[in-house]
Amino acid sequence: MELSCRDLGFRYEGATHPVFDRLSLTLTEPGFNAIFGPSGVGKTTFAKILMGAVDGYRGSLTMDGLTPCLYAYNLERLPGWSTVGRHLDRICPTERQGLLTELISLFGLEKILNSRFAELSLGQKNRASLIRYLLQDFRLLIMDESLANVDEATRRQIILRIKEIFADRLFLYISHNLMEVATFCKEVVVFPSSDKPSGAKTLRGQDLALGRKLEASALNQTMLEIVNAA
């Protein structure tokens, strides 16, 4: 398993400046990792390059043992003609029905299974959408703000259990929540602001898991390092 890029650069057609330039990073182990940085530094563009949805980049990109690669994003829609429960049942592989039941409970969606997607809150929509991806066969799952609008306690519960269930998969979690990425992620790849041309910097997060305690001083130090890198 390897995700690596060297001197990756990308500029949208007609743009004066590149979205990012000389971007280098390497991830070689499964786990829950973050892509972090201010708005406009290319986090989502990078995700789309990994998905093959954007080409024309410069530099080298290696994705070894990371297919299928899936991309879940904030405010994605489910079909409006079906209830949430019926849709999840239809797309769930037979052998993963037990996992579906567990995820519905974990995500706190039992009461909305008979509702249509348009009737849900933003947080419920994002949770229902994310379940679809977790039911599929993937080696890399990119979560682009896919738990936005979900309360902190529920996000914590979901992330910790996802890390346990899918311990052999690679996750890239795109988020603006500094404390969250410092707490839960193994590696935090910091995309710097556009006035720092040195490229991304990879830092160790606290990688909190179920049953572990987190020291406040260690978390504060990690957050400080991430802020300085960004």
Beta strands, then each sheet from edge to edge (+ up, - down):
strand 1: 2-10
strand 2: 20-27
strand 3: 31-36
strand 4: 58-64
strand 5: 69-73
strand 6: 140-144
strand 7: 170-174
strand 8: 187-190
strand 9: 201-204
sheet 1: 2+ 1- 4+
sheet 2: 5+ 6+ 7+ 3+ 8+ 9-
end
